């Protein structure tokens, strides 16, 4: 397992970093930034898919809520209906996990690469020669790498980077979070909005700042992509999830139209107004049906 | 881990509900926690090294051995078990850096790191063993009782950093990292000379422990000033005719006066490799020249006086098949050196500085570790017309007859295991060989010995309290 990890992930990453370092004027900070950009470019299709999936999921929110309510006592059916809606809309529910799952081995491997390339402990440095490709002789002259960048030592934790990583992650989270009507969801979103930046900021106090630099650059790329695809999102003060959303009820085959104009602007202040609106619409629809009979 | 145990975290997790628009948050949080735990584990491993790769040394018929947590032991070679029951021999004396020492600030010792990468040195004149810890703590121990004579830090800021605690992280720049000691110590004329990871070369009085001089681009006395222009130093300095020669990872060899650290050459640099490729080991002296090997698979023969290049590896620029970490062994104008991947070279040097009669053999792992990578970081050792080479990872020990090189054929090697098959351990540093008995430190912090290569190694000392 260890050999497979080295052959597929660690060794290619380590050698790529040294090659980049050689071509970027022996600047390790710049190497990490360029490496992060390359990783993010490779993952761009996944990231775009994730953003689009999130947007679609936001639009589908009322439909999914309706399904949940309708099959509240039948979890199997609820799951089937939910998956059917996903399939209809071409959404992969696991799509949003792609970038995260792919980045995990990158984080772990980058962590080890930084320790191997910057000789804090000599055994790490000695083991480095086992992972360098013998055919690339020009790499021999690059090691050990100079870990200084803008006066900072990228092999050591730096609190400033912890703040920057936490801050940039908060901005990205805020941009990508779609407003929800459900108070429980709002609470969870709020928790996630603060917990994730806090956790990553805390991690940055423990790990080499080279790793923090990777996270920070990755967040900045994420913010840029998020902005160009979906705008400022949750950062914008006048965010509306959708102007009008159609709920397709498979029970009575009637299309109910919910207009957001009927809803208050501040949903957080009046979280139950949307439900009231739906109830009013439903009663009105039933009355119409009865009249027709 | 405190974070995960906190009420805030528990309440956050208990209140967590799946979102309709982002339904896999539990998985995401799980993945983040998983990666946090993995990286935290890695982190704690990184900073908990309590055993380096120092070699045992021979001091007046006794062996000085280093164990985990910075313990130093004296072992009587006559009483050591060579075969049969192991670990019955108790050390004649021992020293622990922890605990109270009346003539040393106990804060220094208690908070110092424990790993010892730097092989100690002994001064017969003052019966003092000088031991350097990875943390930068240097102690002088009286032989044979190992009582503490003096202690000092190579980095004056180490003490402050050791006391900084958790909140020392909260500085907005990089916090100060104490200098560390990896290179071996050399003693000459009652001066213990060493190079540090931050690129200082310093001389400490063996008698008092005071810093005589420190070089970081300029010479200072009594204390080393922050920031050195030299690269990290991983091996012991070579002392030749009152001069100190030190290899550095910045690819340079520096030359200083032994007694006052002065230099007549700008920056003290007498030589630098092509492309500044790193020099790990110290140069060796041969026929009035120095020979030094670099990580870029090259060997350089340089003029001892002015550092000018005489020739590079095998005269025509041909490089070795692997990188050089170890130093070279010189015996009767013949040079023996091994690459990290186990290619052992032998060649001669003529008076004009040209190499000739180059031959080499490839060392291979056998037995349980057959086919696995070789990593050699210890310089070959000569014992009774045979070379001893050890592997840092597999723990294989090779014995190579010097005569076998003449045919340039693959030699009949004698890789042997030590301990049972389940306890194969690497040998990260050069062993000590006395009358074909080998003493070495294993990567699992054991002091082992073997009478003959064909015998299994056994524990030499019982160092745990009973």
Interface residues (C-beta under 8 A of the other chain):
Chain A: X54 X57 X58 X60 X61 X64 X65 X68 X93 X94 X96 X97 X100 X101 X104 X107 X108 X111 X112 X115 X119 X120 X121 X122 X123 X126 X127 X129 X130 X134 X137 X140 X141 X143 X144 X151 X152 X153 X156 X157 X158 X159 X160 X178 X180 X182 X184 X185 X187 X188 X189 X191 X192 X195 X196 X199 X202 X203 X205 X206 X207 X209
Chain B: X3 X12 X15 X16 X17 X19 X20 X21 X22 X23 X24 X25 X27 X28 X31 X32 X34 X35 X36 X38 X39 X40 X42 X43 X46 X49 X53 X117 X169 X170 X171 X172 X173 X174 X175 X177 X182 X197 X232 X234 X249 X274 X275 X276 X277 X278 X295 X296 X297 X319 X322 X323 X325 X340 X341 X373 X375 X377 X392 X428
